[in-house]
Amino acid sequence: MNVTQVLKEGTDDNVEGKVRPFLARPSCREHLGLVEGKSYLIMGRSVDLPKLGGSLQYVFGERTWVEYWPTREESPTPEHSERYIGITKLQNNLIDFGCTT
């Protein structure tokens, strides 16, 4: 996956704009419903970032939050407006005020 924006920096420094591998158990992949070319808000714990071969592996674990991030064009639709507003507010709050670890 391409990391397009970092809202809260974790243990992987300088990751914005880079490609990182995301791993999920085969039984979970279909349930995630990820679609190529779409954007997602992904939140997880640093414990779910094991090192393998000198680089961090992003693992979708039981405590990983994955939320579809609608585009601005999708924002007025009934299906996506509430989600778009919520994620945009979170994005702005984290950019403006940050958060404690």
Distance bins in CASP14 RR format, pairs under 12 A and 6 or more apart:
PFRMAT RR
TARGET T0000
AUTHOR 0000-0000-0000
RMODE 2
METHOD distances of the structure
MODEL  1
1 15 0 0 0 0 0 1 0 0 0 0 0
1 17 0 0 0 0 0 1 0 0 0 0 0
1 18 0 0 0 0 1 0 0 0 0 0 0
1 19 1 0 0 1 0 0 0 0 0 0 0
1 20 1 0 0 1 0 0 0 0 0 0 0
1 21 1 0 0 1 0 0 0 0 0 0 0
1 22 1 0 1 0 0 0 0 0 0 0 0
1 23 0 0 0 0 0 1 0 0 0 0 0
1 24 0 0 0 0 0 1 0 0 0 0 0
1 32 0 0 0 0 0 1 0 0 0 0 0
1 34 0 0 0 0 1 0 0 0 0 0 0
1 35 0 0 0 0 0 1 0 0 0 0 0
1 36 0 0 0 0 1 0 0 0 0 0 0
1 37 0 0 0 0 1 0 0 0 0 0 0
1 38 0 0 0 0 0 1 0 0 0 0 0
1 39 0 0 0 0 1 0 0 0 0 0 0
1 40 0 0 0 0 1 0 0 0 0 0 0
1 42 0 0 0 0 1 0 0 0 0 0 0
1 58 1 0 0 1 0 0 0 0 0 0 0
1 60 0 0 0 0 0 1 0 0 0 0 0
1 66 0 0 0 0 0 1 0 0 0 0 0
2 15 0 0 0 0 0 1 0 0 0 0 0
2 16 0 0 0 0 1 0 0 0 0 0 0
2 17 1 0 0 1 0 0 0 0 0 0 0
2 18 1 0 0 1 0 0 0 0 0 0 0
2 19 1 0 1 0 0 0 0 0 0 0 0
2 20 0 0 0 0 1 0 0 0 0 0 0
2 21 0 0 0 0 0 1 0 0 0 0 0
2 22 0 0 0 0 0 1 0 0 0 0 0
2 36 0 0 0 0 0 1 0 0 0 0 0
2 37 0 0 0 0 1 0 0 0 0 0 0
2 38 0 0 0 0 0 1 0 0 0 0 0
2 39 0 0 0 0 1 0 0 0 0 0 0
2 40 0 0 0 0 0 1 0 0 0 0 0
2 42 0 0 0 0 0 1 0 0 0 0 0
3 9 0 0 0 0 0 1 0 0 0 0 0
3 10 0 0 0 0 0 1 0 0 0 0 0
3 12 0 0 0 0 1 0 0 0 0 0 0
3 13 0 0 0 0 0 1 0 0 0 0 0
3 14 0 0 0 0 0 1 0 0 0 0 0
3 15 1 0 1 0 0 0 0 0 0 0 0
3 16 1 0 1 0 0 0 0 0 0 0 0
3 17 1 0 1 0 0 0 0 0 0 0 0
3 18 1 0 1 0 0 0 0 0 0 0 0
3 19 1 0 0 1 0 0 0 0 0 0 0
3 20 1 0 1 0 0 0 0 0 0 0 0
3 21 0 0 0 0 0 1 0 0 0 0 0
3 22 0 0 0 0 1 0 0 0 0 0 0
3 39 0 0 0 0 0 1 0 0 0 0 0
3 40 0 0 0 0 0 1 0 0 0 0 0
3 41 0 0 0 0 0 1 0 0 0 0 0
3 42 0 0 0 0 1 0 0 0 0 0 0
3 56 0 0 0 0 0 1 0 0 0 0 0
3 58 0 0 0 0 1 0 0 0 0 0 0
4 15 0 0 0 0 0 1 0 0 0 0 0
4 16 1 0 0 1 0 0 0 0 0 0 0
4 17 1 0 0 1 0 0 0 0 0 0 0
4 18 0 0 0 0 1 0 0 0 0 0 0
4 19 0 0 0 0 0 1 0 0 0 0 0
4 20 0 0 0 0 0 1 0 0 0 0 0
4 37 0 0 0 0 0 1 0 0 0 0 0
4 38 0 0 0 0 0 1 0 0 0 0 0
4 39 1 0 0 1 0 0 0 0 0 0 0
4 40 0 0 0 0 1 0 0 0 0 0 0
4 41 0 0 0 0 0 1 0 0 0 0 0
4 42 0 0 0 0 0 1 0 0 0 0 0
4 69 0 0 0 0 1 0 0 0 0 0 0
4 91 0 0 0 0 0 1 0 0 0 0 0
5 15 0 0 0 0 0 1 0 0 0 0 0
5 16 1 0 0 1 0 0 0 0 0 0 0
5 17 0 0 0 0 1 0 0 0 0 0 0
5 18 0 0 0 0 0 1 0 0 0 0 0
5 39 0 0 0 0 1 0 0 0 0 0 0
5 40 0 0 0 0 0 1 0 0 0 0 0
5 41 0 0 0 0 1 0 0 0 0 0 0
5 42 0 0 0 0 0 1 0 0 0 0 0
5 69 0 0 0 0 1 0 0 0 0 0 0
5 87 0 0 0 0 0 1 0 0 0 0 0
5 90 0 0 0 0 0 1 0 0 0 0 0
5 91 1 0 0 1 0 0 0 0 0 0 0
5 94 0 0 0 0 0 1 0 0 0 0 0
5 95 0 0 0 0 1 0 0 0 0 0 0
6 12 0 0 0 0 1 0 0 0 0 0 0
6 13 0 0 0 0 1 0 0 0 0 0 0
6 14 0 0 0 0 1 0 0 0 0 0 0
6 15 1 0 0 1 0 0 0 0 0 0 0
6 16 1 0 1 0 0 0 0 0 0 0 0
6 17 0 0 0 0 1 0 0 0 0 0 0
6 18 0 0 0 0 1 0 0 0 0 0 0
6 20 0 0 0 0 0 1 0 0 0 0 0
6 41 0 0 0 0 0 1 0 0 0 0 0
6 42 0 0 0 0 0 1 0 0 0 0 0
6 43 0 0 0 0 0 1 0 0 0 0 0
6 91 0 0 0 0 0 1 0 0 0 0 0
6 94 0 0 0 0 1 0 0 0 0 0 0
6 95 0 0 0 0 0 1 0 0 0 0 0
6 98 0 0 0 0 0 1 0 0 0 0 0
7 15 0 0 0 0 0 1 0 0 0 0 0
7 16 0 0 0 0 1 0 0 0 0 0 0
7 41 1 0 0 1 0 0 0 0 0 0 0
7 42 0 0 0 0 1 0 0 0 0 0 0
7 43 0 0 0 0 1 0 0 0 0 0 0
7 44 0 0 0 0 0 1 0 0 0 0 0
7 69 0 0 0 0 0 1 0 0 0 0 0
7 87 0 0 0 0 1 0 0 0 0 0 0
7 88 0 0 0 0 0 1 0 0 0 0 0
7 89 0 0 0 0 0 1 0 0 0 0 0
7 90 1 0 0 1 0 0 0 0 0 0 0
7 91 1 0 1 0 0 0 0 0 0 0 0
7 92 0 0 0 0 1 0 0 0 0 0 0
7 93 0 0 0 0 1 0 0 0 0 0 0
7 94 1 0 1 0 0 0 0 0 0 0 0
7 95 1 0 0 1 0 0 0 0 0 0 0
7 96 0 0 0 0 0 1 0 0 0 0 0
7 97 0 0 0 0 0 1 0 0 0 0 0
7 98 0 0 0 0 1 0 0 0 0 0 0
7 99 0 0 0 0 1 0 0 0 0 0 0
8 15 0 0 0 0 0 1 0 0 0 0 0
8 16 0 0 0 0 0 1 0 0 0 0 0
8 41 0 0 0 0 0 1 0 0 0 0 0
8 42 0 0 0 0 0 1 0 0 0 0 0
8 43 0 0 0 0 1 0 0 0 0 0 0
8 44 0 0 0 0 1 0 0 0 0 0 0
8 45 0 0 0 0 0 1 0 0 0 0 0
8 46 0 0 0 0 0 1 0 0 0 0 0
8 90 0 0 0 0 1 0 0 0 0 0 0
8 91 0 0 0 0 0 1 0 0 0 0 0
8 93 0 0 0 0 0 1 0 0 0 0 0
8 94 1 0 1 0 0 0 0 0 0 0 0
8 95 0 0 0 0 1 0 0 0 0 0 0
8 97 0 0 0 0 0 1 0 0 0 0 0
8 98 1 0 0 1 0 0 0 0 0 0 0
8 99 1 0 0 1 0 0 0 0 0 0 0
8 100 0 0 0 0 1 0 0 0 0 0 0
8 101 0 0 0 0 1 0 0 0 0 0 0
9 15 0 0 0 0 1 0 0 0 0 0 0
9 16 0 0 0 0 1 0 0 0 0 0 0
9 46 0 0 0 0 0 1 0 0 0 0 0
9 94 0 0 0 0 0 1 0 0 0 0 0
9 95 0 0 0 0 0 1 0 0 0 0 0
9 98 0 0 0 0 1 0 0 0 0 0 0
9 99 0 0 0 0 0 1 0 0 0 0 0
9 101 0 0 0 0 1 0 0 0 0 0 0
10 16 0 0 0 0 0 1 0 0 0 0 0
10 43 0 0 0 0 0 1 0 0 0 0 0
10 44 0 0 0 0 1 0 0 0 0 0 0
10 45 0 0 0 0 0 1 0 0 0 0 0
10 46 1 0 0 1 0 0 0 0 0 0 0
10 47 0 0 0 0 0 1 0 0 0 0 0
10 48 0 0 0 0 0 1 0 0 0 0 0
10 49 0 0 0 0 1 0 0 0 0 0 0
10 56 0 0 0 0 1 0 0 0 0 0 0
10 58 0 0 0 0 0 1 0 0 0 0 0
10 99 0 0 0 0 0 1 0 0 0 0 0
10 101 1 0 0 1 0 0 0 0 0 0 0
11 44 0 0 0 0 0 1 0 0 0 0 0
11 45 0 0 0 0 1 0 0 0 0 0 0
11 46 1 0 1 0 0 0 0 0 0 0 0
11 47 0 0 0 0 1 0 0 0 0 0 0
11 48 0 0 0 0 0 1 0 0 0 0 0
11 49 1 0 1 0 0 0 0 0 0 0 0
11 50 0 0 0 0 0 1 0 0 0 0 0
11 51 0 0 0 0 1 0 0 0 0 0 0
11 55 0 0 0 0 0 1 0 0 0 0 0
11 56 1 0 0 1 0 0 0 0 0 0 0
11 58 0 0 0 0 0 1 0 0 0 0 0
11 101 0 0 0 0 0 1 0 0 0 0 0
12 18 0 0 0 0 1 0 0 0 0 0 0
12 20 1 0 0 1 0 0 0 0 0 0 0
12 21 0 0 0 0 0 1 0 0 0 0 0
12 44 0 0 0 0 0 1 0 0 0 0 0
12 46 0 0 0 0 1 0 0 0 0 0 0
12 48 0 0 0 0 0 1 0 0 0 0 0
12 49 1 0 0 1 0 0 0 0 0 0 0
12 50 0 0 0 0 0 1 0 0 0 0 0
12 51 0 0 0 0 0 1 0 0 0 0 0
12 54 0 0 0 0 0 1 0 0 0 0 0
12 55 0 0 0 0 1 0 0 0 0 0 0
12 56 1 0 1 0 0 0 0 0 0 0 0
12 57 0 0 0 0 0 1 0 0 0 0 0
12 58 0 0 0 0 1 0 0 0 0 0 0
13 49 0 0 0 0 0 1 0 0 0 0 0
13 56 0 0 0 0 0 1 0 0 0 0 0
14 20 0 0 0 0 0 1 0 0 0 0 0
14 56 0 0 0 0 0 1 0 0 0 0 0
15 21 0 0 0 0 0 1 0 0 0 0 0
15 42 0 0 0 0 0 1 0 0 0 0 0
15 49 0 0 0 0 0 1 0 0 0 0 0
15 55 0 0 0 0 0 1 0 0 0 0 0
15 56 0 0 0 0 1 0 0 0 0 0 0
15 58 0 0 0 0 1 0 0 0 0 0 0
18 55 0 0 0 0 0 1 0 0 0 0 0
18 56 0 0 0 0 0 1 0 0 0 0 0
18 58 0 0 0 0 0 1 0 0 0 0 0
19 55 0 0 0 0 0 1 0 0 0 0 0
19 58 0 0 0 0 0 1 0 0 0 0 0
20 42 0 0 0 0 0 1 0 0 0 0 0
20 49 0 0 0 0 1 0 0 0 0 0 0
20 55 0 0 0 0 1 0 0 0 0 0 0
20 56 1 0 0 1 0 0 0 0 0 0 0
20 57 0 0 0 0 1 0 0 0 0 0 0
20 58 1 0 1 0 0 0 0 0 0 0 0
20 59 0 0 0 0 0 1 0 0 0 0 0
21 49 0 0 0 0 0 1 0 0 0 0 0
21 50 0 0 0 0 0 1 0 0 0 0 0
21 52 0 0 0 0 1 0 0 0 0 0 0
21 53 0 0 0 0 0 1 0 0 0 0 0
21 55 0 0 0 0 1 0 0 0 0 0 0
21 56 0 0 0 0 1 0 0 0 0 0 0
21 57 1 0 0 1 0 0 0 0 0 0 0
21 58 1 0 0 1 0 0 0 0 0 0 0
21 59 0 0 0 0 1 0 0 0 0 0 0
21 60 0 0 0 0 0 1 0 0 0 0 0
22 28 0 0 0 0 0 1 0 0 0 0 0
22 29 0 0 0 0 0 1 0 0 0 0 0
22 32 0 0 0 0 1 0 0 0 0 0 0
22 34 0 0 0 0 1 0 0 0 0 0 0
22 40 0 0 0 0 1 0 0 0 0 0 0
22 42 1 0 0 1 0 0 0 0 0 0 0
22 44 0 0 0 0 0 1 0 0 0 0 0
22 48 0 0 0 0 0 1 0 0 0 0 0
22 49 0 0 0 0 0 1 0 0 0 0 0
22 56 0 0 0 0 0 1 0 0 0 0 0
22 57 0 0 0 0 1 0 0 0 0 0 0
22 58 1 0 1 0 0 0 0 0 0 0 0
22 59 1 0 0 1 0 0 0 0 0 0 0
22 60 1 0 0 1 0 0 0 0 0 0 0
22 61 0 0 0 0 0 1 0 0 0 0 0
22 64 0 0 0 0 1 0 0 0 0 0 0
22 66 0 0 0 0 1 0 0 0 0 0 0
23 29 0 0 0 0 1 0 0 0 0 0 0
23 32 0 0 0 0 0 1 0 0 0 0 0
23 48 0 0 0 0 1 0 0 0 0 0 0
23 49 0 0 0 0 0 1 0 0 0 0 0
23 50 0 0 0 0 1 0 0 0 0 0 0
23 52 0 0 0 0 1 0 0 0 0 0 0
23 56 0 0 0 0 0 1 0 0 0 0 0
23 57 1 0 1 0 0 0 0 0 0 0 0
23 58 1 0 0 1 0 0 0 0 0 0 0
23 59 1 0 1 0 0 0 0 0 0 0 0
23 60 1 0 0 1 0 0 0 0 0 0 0
23 61 0 0 0 0 1 0 0 0 0 0 0
23 64 0 0 0 0 0 1 0 0 0 0 0
24 30 0 0 0 0 1 0 0 0 0 0 0
24 31 0 0 0 0 1 0 0 0 0 0 0
24 32 1 0 0 1 0 0 0 0 0 0 0
24 33 0 0 0 0 0 1 0 0 0 0 0
24 34 0 0 0 0 1 0 0 0 0 0 0
24 42 0 0 0 0 0 1 0 0 0 0 0
24 48 0 0 0 0 0 1 0 0 0 0 0
24 57 0 0 0 0 0 1 0 0 0 0 0
24 58 0 0 0 0 1 0 0 0 0 0 0
24 59 1 0 0 1 0 0 0 0 0 0 0
24 60 1 0 1 0 0 0 0 0 0 0 0
24 61 1 0 0 1 0 0 0 0 0 0 0
24 62 0 0 0 0 0 1 0 0 0 0 0
24 64 0 0 0 0 1 0 0 0 0 0 0
24 66 0 0 0 0 1 0 0 0 0 0 0
25 31 0 0 0 0 1 0 0 0 0 0 0
25 32 0 0 0 0 0 1 0 0 0 0 0
25 59 0 0 0 0 1 0 0 0 0 0 0
25 60 1 0 0 1 0 0 0 0 0 0 0
25 61 0 0 0 0 1 0 0 0 0 0 0
25 62 0 0 0 0 0 1 0 0 0 0 0
25 64 0 0 0 0 0 1 0 0 0 0 0
26 32 0 0 0 0 0 1 0 0 0 0 0
26 60 0 0 0 0 0 1 0 0 0 0 0
27 60 0 0 0 0 0 1 0 0 0 0 0
28 34 0 0 0 0 0 1 0 0 0 0 0
28 59 0 0 0 0 0 1 0 0 0 0 0
28 60 1 0 0 1 0 0 0 0 0 0 0
28 61 1 0 0 1 0 0 0 0 0 0 0
28 62 0 0 0 0 1 0 0 0 0 0 0
28 64 0 0 0 0 1 0 0 0 0 0 0
28 66 0 0 0 0 0 1 0 0 0 0 0
29 60 0 0 0 0 1 0 0 0 0 0 0
29 66 0 0 0 0 0 1 0 0 0 0 0
31 60 0 0 0 0 1 0 0 0 0 0 0
31 61 0 0 0 0 0 1 0 0 0 0 0
31 66 0 0 0 0 0 1 0 0 0 0 0
32 38 0 0 0 0 0 1 0 0 0 0 0
32 40 0 0 0 0 1 0 0 0 0 0 0
32 42 0 0 0 0 0 1 0 0 0 0 0
32 60 1 0 0 1 0 0 0 0 0 0 0
32 61 0 0 0 0 0 1 0 0 0 0 0
32 64 0 0 0 0 1 0 0 0 0 0 0
32 65 0 0 0 0 0 1 0 0 0 0 0
32 66 1 0 0 1 0 0 0 0 0 0 0
32 67 0 0 0 0 0 1 0 0 0 0 0
32 68 0 0 0 0 0 1 0 0 0 0 0
33 40 0 0 0 0 1 0 0 0 0 0 0
33 60 0 0 0 0 0 1 0 0 0 0 0
33 66 0 0 0 0 1 0 0 0 0 0 0
33 67 0 0 0 0 0 1 0 0 0 0 0
33 68 0 0 0 0 1 0 0 0 0 0 0
34 40 1 0 0 1 0 0 0 0 0 0 0
34 42 0 0 0 0 1 0 0 0 0 0 0
34 60 0 0 0 0 1 0 0 0 0 0 0
34 64 0 0 0 0 0 1 0 0 0 0 0
34 66 1 0 0 1 0 0 0 0 0 0 0
34 67 0 0 0 0 0 1 0 0 0 0 0
34 68 0 0 0 0 1 0 0 0 0 0 0
34 69 0 0 0 0 0 1 0 0 0 0 0
35 66 0 0 0 0 0 1 0 0 0 0 0
35 68 0 0 0 0 1 0 0 0 0 0 0
35 69 0 0 0 0 0 1 0 0 0 0 0
37 68 0 0 0 0 0 1 0 0 0 0 0
37 69 0 0 0 0 0 1 0 0 0 0 0
37 71 0 0 0 0 0 1 0 0 0 0 0
38 66 0 0 0 0 0 1 0 0 0 0 0
38 67 0 0 0 0 0 1 0 0 0 0 0
38 68 1 0 0 1 0 0 0 0 0 0 0
38 69 1 0 0 1 0 0 0 0 0 0 0
38 70 0 0 0 0 1 0 0 0 0 0 0
38 71 0 0 0 0 1 0 0 0 0 0 0
38 74 0 0 0 0 0 1 0 0 0 0 0
38 80 0 0 0 0 0 1 0 0 0 0 0
39 66 0 0 0 0 0 1 0 0 0 0 0
39 67 0 0 0 0 1 0 0 0 0 0 0
39 68 1 0 0 1 0 0 0 0 0 0 0
39 69 1 0 1 0 0 0 0 0 0 0 0
39 70 0 0 0 0 1 0 0 0 0 0 0
39 71 1 0 0 1 0 0 0 0 0 0 0
39 72 0 0 0 0 0 1 0 0 0 0 0
39 74 0 0 0 0 0 1 0 0 0 0 0
39 80 0 0 0 0 0 1 0 0 0 0 0
39 83 0 0 0 0 0 1 0 0 0 0 0
39 84 0 0 0 0 0 1 0 0 0 0 0
39 87 0 0 0 0 1 0 0 0 0 0 0
39 91 0 0 0 0 0 1 0 0 0 0 0
40 58 0 0 0 0 0 1 0 0 0 0 0
40 60 0 0 0 0 0 1 0 0 0 0 0
40 64 0 0 0 0 0 1 0 0 0 0 0
40 65 0 0 0 0 1 0 0 0 0 0 0
40 66 1 0 1 0 0 0 0 0 0 0 0
40 67 1 0 0 1 0 0 0 0 0 0 0
40 68 1 0 1 0 0 0 0 0 0 0 0
40 69 1 0 1 0 0 0 0 0 0 0 0
40 70 0 0 0 0 0 1 0 0 0 0 0
40 71 0 0 0 0 0 1 0 0 0 0 0
40 83 0 0 0 0 0 1 0 0 0 0 0
40 87 0 0 0 0 1 0 0 0 0 0 0
41 64 0 0 0 0 0 1 0 0 0 0 0
41 65 1 0 0 1 0 0 0 0 0 0 0
41 66 1 0 0 1 0 0 0 0 0 0 0
41 67 1 0 1 0 0 0 0 0 0 0 0
41 68 1 0 0 1 0 0 0 0 0 0 0
41 69 1 0 1 0 0 0 0 0 0 0 0
41 70 0 0 0 0 0 1 0 0 0 0 0
41 83 0 0 0 0 1 0 0 0 0 0 0
41 84 0 0 0 0 0 1 0 0 0 0 0
41 86 0 0 0 0 1 0 0 0 0 0 0
41 87 1 0 1 0 0 0 0 0 0 0 0
41 88 0 0 0 0 0 1 0 0 0 0 0
41 89 0 0 0 0 0 1 0 0 0 0 0
41 90 1 0 0 1 0 0 0 0 0 0 0
41 91 0 0 0 0 1 0 0 0 0 0 0
41 94 0 0 0 0 0 1 0 0 0 0 0
42 48 0 0 0 0 0 1 0 0 0 0 0
42 49 0 0 0 0 0 1 0 0 0 0 0
42 58 1 0 0 1 0 0 0 0 0 0 0
42 59 0 0 0 0 0 1 0 0 0 0 0
42 60 0 0 0 0 1 0 0 0 0 0 0
42 61 0 0 0 0 0 1 0 0 0 0 0
42 63 0 0 0 0 0 1 0 0 0 0 0
42 64 1 0 0 1 0 0 0 0 0 0 0
42 65 1 0 0 1 0 0 0 0 0 0 0
42 66 1 0 1 0 0 0 0 0 0 0 0
42 67 1 0 0 1 0 0 0 0 0 0 0
42 68 0 0 0 0 0 1 0 0 0 0 0
42 69 0 0 0 0 1 0 0 0 0 0 0
42 87 0 0 0 0 0 1 0 0 0 0 0
43 58 0 0 0 0 0 1 0 0 0 0 0
43 60 0 0 0 0 0 1 0 0 0 0 0
43 61 0 0 0 0 0 1 0 0 0 0 0
43 63 0 0 0 0 1 0 0 0 0 0 0
43 64 1 0 0 1 0 0 0 0 0 0 0
43 65 1 0 1 0 0 0 0 0 0 0 0
43 66 0 0 0 0 1 0 0 0 0 0 0
43 67 0 0 0 0 1 0 0 0 0 0 0
43 69 0 0 0 0 0 1 0 0 0 0 0
43 87 0 0 0 0 0 1 0 0 0 0 0
43 90 0 0 0 0 1 0 0 0 0 0 0
43 94 0 0 0 0 0 1 0 0 0 0 0
43 99 0 0 0 0 0 1 0 0 0 0 0
44 58 0 0 0 0 1 0 0 0 0 0 0
44 59 0 0 0 0 1 0 0 0 0 0 0
44 60 0 0 0 0 1 0 0 0 0 0 0
44 61 1 0 0 1 0 0 0 0 0 0 0
44 62 0 0 0 0 0 1 0 0 0 0 0
44 63 1 0 0 1 0 0 0 0 0 0 0
44 64 1 0 1 0 0 0 0 0 0 0 0
44 65 1 0 0 1 0 0 0 0 0 0 0
44 66 0 0 0 0 1 0 0 0 0 0 0
44 67 0 0 0 0 0 1 0 0 0 0 0
45 58 0 0 0 0 0 1 0 0 0 0 0
45 59 0 0 0 0 1 0 0 0 0 0 0
45 60 0 0 0 0 0 1 0 0 0 0 0
45 61 0 0 0 0 1 0 0 0 0 0 0
45 62 0 0 0 0 0 1 0 0 0 0 0
45 63 1 0 1 0 0 0 0 0 0 0 0
45 64 1 0 0 1 0 0 0 0 0 0 0
45 65 0 0 0 0 0 1 0 0 0 0 0
45 101 0 0 0 0 0 1 0 0 0 0 0
46 56 0 0 0 0 1 0 0 0 0 0 0
46 58 0 0 0 0 0 1 0 0 0 0 0
46 59 0 0 0 0 0 1 0 0 0 0 0
46 63 0 0 0 0 0 1 0 0 0 0 0
46 64 0 0 0 0 0 1 0 0 0 0 0
46 101 0 0 0 0 1 0 0 0 0 0 0
47 56 0 0 0 0 0 1 0 0 0 0 0
47 59 0 0 0 0 1 0 0 0 0 0 0
47 61 0 0 0 0 1 0 0 0 0 0 0
47 62 0 0 0 0 0 1 0 0 0 0 0
47 63 0 0 0 0 1 0 0 0 0 0 0
47 64 0 0 0 0 0 1 0 0 0 0 0
48 56 0 0 0 0 1 0 0 0 0 0 0
48 57 0 0 0 0 1 0 0 0 0 0 0
48 58 1 0 0 1 0 0 0 0 0 0 0
48 59 1 0 1 0 0 0 0 0 0 0 0
48 60 1 0 0 1 0 0 0 0 0 0 0
48 61 1 0 1 0 0 0 0 0 0 0 0
48 62 0 0 0 0 1 0 0 0 0 0 0
48 63 1 0 0 1 0 0 0 0 0 0 0
48 64 1 0 0 1 0 0 0 0 0 0 0
48 65 0 0 0 0 0 1 0 0 0 0 0
49 55 0 0 0 0 1 0 0 0 0 0 0
49 56 1 0 1 0 0 0 0 0 0 0 0
49 57 1 0 0 1 0 0 0 0 0 0 0
49 58 1 0 0 1 0 0 0 0 0 0 0
49 59 1 0 0 1 0 0 0 0 0 0 0
49 60 0 0 0 0 0 1 0 0 0 0 0
49 61 0 0 0 0 0 1 0 0 0 0 0
49 64 0 0 0 0 0 1 0 0 0 0 0
50 56 1 0 0 1 0 0 0 0 0 0 0
50 57 1 0 1 0 0 0 0 0 0 0 0
50 58 0 0 0 0 1 0 0 0 0 0 0
50 59 1 0 0 1 0 0 0 0 0 0 0
50 61 0 0 0 0 0 1 0 0 0 0 0
51 57 1 0 0 1 0 0 0 0 0 0 0
51 58 0 0 0 0 0 1 0 0 0 0 0
51 59 0 0 0 0 0 1 0 0 0 0 0
52 58 0 0 0 0 0 1 0 0 0 0 0
52 59 0 0 0 0 0 1 0 0 0 0 0
58 64 0 0 0 0 1 0 0 0 0 0 0
58 66 0 0 0 0 0 1 0 0 0 0 0
60 66 1 0 0 1 0 0 0 0 0 0 0
65 87 0 0 0 0 0 1 0 0 0 0 0
65 90 0 0 0 0 0 1 0 0 0 0 0
67 80 0 0 0 0 0 1 0 0 0 0 0
67 82 0 0 0 0 0 1 0 0 0 0 0
67 83 1 0 0 1 0 0 0 0 0 0 0
67 84 0 0 0 0 0 1 0 0 0 0 0
67 86 0 0 0 0 1 0 0 0 0 0 0
67 87 1 0 0 1 0 0 0 0 0 0 0
67 90 0 0 0 0 1 0 0 0 0 0 0
67 91 0 0 0 0 0 1 0 0 0 0 0
68 74 0 0 0 0 1 0 0 0 0 0 0
68 79 0 0 0 0 0 1 0 0 0 0 0
68 80 0 0 0 0 1 0 0 0 0 0 0
68 83 1 0 0 1 0 0 0 0 0 0 0
68 84 0 0 0 0 1 0 0 0 0 0 0
68 87 0 0 0 0 1 0 0 0 0 0 0
69 75 0 0 0 0 0 1 0 0 0 0 0
69 80 0 0 0 0 1 0 0 0 0 0 0
69 83 1 0 0 1 0 0 0 0 0 0 0
69 84 1 0 0 1 0 0 0 0 0 0 0
69 85 0 0 0 0 0 1 0 0 0 0 0
69 86 0 0 0 0 0 1 0 0 0 0 0
69 87 1 0 1 0 0 0 0 0 0 0 0
69 88 0 0 0 0 1 0 0 0 0 0 0
69 90 0 0 0 0 0 1 0 0 0 0 0
69 91 0 0 0 0 1 0 0 0 0 0 0
70 76 0 0 0 0 1 0 0 0 0 0 0
70 77 1 0 0 1 0 0 0 0 0 0 0
70 78 0 0 0 0 0 1 0 0 0 0 0
70 79 0 0 0 0 1 0 0 0 0 0 0
70 80 1 1 0 0 0 0 0 0 0 0 0
70 81 0 0 0 0 1 0 0 0 0 0 0
70 82 0 0 0 0 1 0 0 0 0 0 0
70 83 1 0 1 0 0 0 0 0 0 0 0
70 84 1 0 1 0 0 0 0 0 0 0 0
70 85 0 0 0 0 1 0 0 0 0 0 0
70 86 0 0 0 0 0 1 0 0 0 0 0
70 87 1 0 0 1 0 0 0 0 0 0 0
70 88 0 0 0 0 1 0 0 0 0 0 0
71 77 0 0 0 0 0 1 0 0 0 0 0
71 80 0 0 0 0 1 0 0 0 0 0 0
71 83 0 0 0 0 0 1 0 0 0 0 0
71 84 0 0 0 0 1 0 0 0 0 0 0
71 87 0 0 0 0 0 1 0 0 0 0 0
71 88 0 0 0 0 0 1 0 0 0 0 0
72 80 0 0 0 0 0 1 0 0 0 0 0
72 81 0 0 0 0 0 1 0 0 0 0 0
72 84 1 0 0 1 0 0 0 0 0 0 0
72 85 0 0 0 0 0 1 0 0 0 0 0
72 87 0 0 0 0 0 1 0 0 0 0 0
72 88 0 0 0 0 1 0 0 0 0 0 0
73 80 0 0 0 0 1 0 0 0 0 0 0
73 81 0 0 0 0 0 1 0 0 0 0 0
73 84 0 0 0 0 1 0 0 0 0 0 0
74 80 1 0 1 0 0 0 0 0 0 0 0
74 81 0 0 0 0 1 0 0 0 0 0 0
74 82 0 0 0 0 0 1 0 0 0 0 0
74 83 0 0 0 0 1 0 0 0 0 0 0
74 84 1 0 0 1 0 0 0 0 0 0 0
74 85 0 0 0 0 0 1 0 0 0 0 0
74 87 0 0 0 0 0 1 0 0 0 0 0
75 81 1 0 1 0 0 0 0 0 0 0 0
75 82 0 0 0 0 1 0 0 0 0 0 0
75 83 0 0 0 0 1 0 0 0 0 0 0
75 84 1 1 0 0 0 0 0 0 0 0 0
75 85 1 0 0 1 0 0 0 0 0 0 0
75 86 0 0 0 0 0 1 0 0 0 0 0
75 87 0 0 0 0 1 0 0 0 0 0 0
75 88 0 0 0 0 1 0 0 0 0 0 0
76 82 0 0 0 0 0 1 0 0 0 0 0
76 84 0 0 0 0 1 0 0 0 0 0 0
76 85 0 0 0 0 0 1 0 0 0 0 0
77 83 0 0 0 0 0 1 0 0 0 0 0
77 84 0 0 0 0 1 0 0 0 0 0 0
78 84 0 0 0 0 0 1 0 0 0 0 0
80 86 0 0 0 0 0 1 0 0 0 0 0
80 87 0 0 0 0 1 0 0 0 0 0 0
80 88 0 0 0 0 0 1 0 0 0 0 0
81 87 0 0 0 0 0 1 0 0 0 0 0
81 88 0 0 0 0 0 1 0 0 0 0 0
82 88 0 0 0 0 0 1 0 0 0 0 0
82 89 0 0 0 0 0 1 0 0 0 0 0
83 89 0 0 0 0 0 1 0 0 0 0 0
83 90 0 0 0 0 0 1 0 0 0 0 0
84 90 0 0 0 0 0 1 0 0 0 0 0
84 91 0 0 0 0 0 1 0 0 0 0 0
85 91 0 0 0 0 0 1 0 0 0 0 0
85 92 0 0 0 0 0 1 0 0 0 0 0
86 92 0 0 0 0 1 0 0 0 0 0 0
86 93 0 0 0 0 1 0 0 0 0 0 0
86 94 0 0 0 0 0 1 0 0 0 0 0
87 93 0 0 0 0 0 1 0 0 0 0 0
87 94 0 0 0 0 0 1 0 0 0 0 0
88 94 0 0 0 0 0 1 0 0 0 0 0
88 95 0 0 0 0 0 1 0 0 0 0 0
89 95 0 0 0 0 0 1 0 0 0 0 0
89 96 0 0 0 0 0 1 0 0 0 0 0
89 97 0 0 0 0 0 1 0 0 0 0 0
90 96 0 0 0 0 0 1 0 0 0 0 0
90 97 0 0 0 0 0 1 0 0 0 0 0
90 98 0 0 0 0 0 1 0 0 0 0 0
90 99 0 0 0 0 1 0 0 0 0 0 0
91 97 0 0 0 0 0 1 0 0 0 0 0
91 98 0 0 0 0 0 1 0 0 0 0 0
91 99 0 0 0 0 0 1 0 0 0 0 0
92 98 0 0 0 0 0 1 0 0 0 0 0
93 99 1 0 0 1 0 0 0 0 0 0 0
94 100 0 0 0 0 0 1 0 0 0 0 0
END
